[in-house]
Structures are given as C-alpha cells and as structure tokens.
C-alpha cells in the first residue's frame, strides 16, 4: 500500500471505470457524483466501497481540497481494515448510512406483476430468438401457451406450458417457458409452485430470465429476502460458527413445533443462527404462506434486515425440532467486528453486494 496525494478537484475515477485498487481517505475528502446525487467521503472512509465487489466505479469521483489517500489493491485494503476493527466498523456504518441512496435507485425501477407480465408477453419473439428451440413442435406449443397467457386464460396457459416442459424439458426455450408458467401459477394463486419455479430459475450467471425473476421478487415487495434468494446467506468462516455456538451455548432454544419467529411487516430485532434444523422464509398471499427459501444448519438470517433497520419483508418460520440462537444486533456486531474480524469482512462484502444489486450493476 502507499500514500497518494490529490490536488483539489482532481479526478480519482469515472463512472463505469474498471478498478483493481481501493482507497481510504487519510485527510481531506472525496465526492462521488452519480445521477445528480453527491456522496461525500471523509477521513477513515473507503471511497466508493461498492467498487470493492463490483470492480468498477459507481460514479465520477473527485478529490475535495488537498487530499491524502491510502491506496492499495482491494485485497490489501480489506486486509488493512480487518486489522483495524474501528475502520471495519466505520466501513459497515458508512455502507448502512448510504443505503437510502441505493433504495432510491431501486424504487425507480420497480414494476407490478401485471407490468412485468405485459413486458414479457411483448418479448415473446425476442425470447424465442434468444433461447432457440431445437425440435419440431416446440414453437407452436410455446406460442399457443403464451397466447392463452395474453388472454388471461391462466389455467389453459399453465396446462400448455406444463405440456411443453413434459416434452421439451432440456430445450433452451424451457427457461422462458418456466418463467411464463410461474406467471400463470401466480395468477392461479398456486404460490408454492410459482416460488419453486422462480427460485430454480436463478443461477450464478445473469441472463434475461433471471433478471425478470428478480423483477418479480421486487413486485412481491421482497427486498432483503430477494437478495438472499438470489445470492444466498453470508458465507462466514467455519470457525465463526463454532465461536457463536461456544459463546451462546446456554442460549440455544429448541422449537417444539413450527414457530413464526418474525412476522412480515414486523421489526427485525435479532439475527438468527441455526444450530440444527432449518428456518423458512415464507411470503403470505391472501391466507396462504408459500416457502421462498430454507436457511440450514450453521447459517444465519437477519443481518440485512437488522443492519438496514427495515421491517421483515417475509415471515421467518422456525421448523419443528430446530435448535437456534437469537443474537441482538449489538452482540452480533461486537463478535463479528472486534472478536472475529474475518466474519466482519464477509459481512461488509455481503452488504456491499446487496447495494450493488440495488444499483442493478452486473
């Protein structure tokens, strides 16, 4: 790592620029400009922290006054703040402080299920070209099913999409067909079937279909939980799980039956660590719950909700026989920042990845 001196108004990076280095302000400051919004970074701040996970600048960045920066590779900067818990704590607090900026960008892109359905129907030929069928008979059946969906005959649409998948399950076109089928199932109130289709369509690489799955999650008013569905829960080091269990051995609770831990719309006051068994994140539509995700042994749920001070966007259910530990925000962050900073770094990267997702960055 090295010290870098910047003159007033000197450009540090521009929007979309690929970056391999990161900077911490030592003195002076920096300003990031994006879409008419300014974000300020002062001494102790990582400049444009989302670039740590996106590997590109999220805005045009300039020095404010005579500025001194600590510069290093992304790995070096993360290693530096891991050894300086107060800097790690500051980085987490700064990321939380900036969340409203990212939420505002997301709200501009949210669409209803009806709008998403109409857009996808209008793209039926584009999807046919993007995921070309290989066998005779695929196109007519696909077009017939989409036509039923367009007419809002959801039962016939679902039957024809299912018929297609039974015959052509290995076709490239099966991905958009499953997306259309999920839309039909949603309109038939078959929420479990729709949720299973949508979560199975998500994969590590982004494509047109997975982008629309994310849009649908947004239409369901899923924010933090949608990110967990698409990216999973934080991958803390294995020793962190042992540390939690050892430290909270006397706080382990065993659930005798399926138990709602946090209801949708209620405040999230704790982070839940699964010692044994599983938790379900479920969404309520009408009088029905449908499962969105399972949180299994040695995994956690609630960090994003607690960090963002947001209300639950899904209902968290502890399954019968599950053993879990409930940890308040202050205690969890004390352990992950000051006692086990490797976990704190993982949490920071997870939060920054969430902000990257809100920005719609690839």
Buried (B, 14 or more C-beta within 10 A) or exposed (E): BEEBEBEEEBEBBEBEBEBEBBBBBBEBBBBBBBEEEEBEBEEBBBBBBBBBBBEBBBBBBBBBEEBBBBBBEBEBBBBBBBEBBEBBBBBBEBBBEBBEBBBEBBEEEEBEBEEBBEEBBEBBEEBBEBBEBEEEEBEEBBEBBBBBBBEEBBEBBBBBBBEBBEEBEEBBBBBBBBBBBBBBBBBBEBBBBBBBBBBEBBEEEEBBBBEBBBBBBBBBBBBBBBBBBBBEBBEBEEEBBEBBBEBBEEBBBEBEEEBBBBEBEEEBEBBBBBBEBBBBBBBBEEEEBBBBBEBEEBBBBBBBBBBBEBBBBBBBBBBEEBBBBBBEBEBBBBBBBEEBBEBBBBBBBBBBBBBBBBBEBE
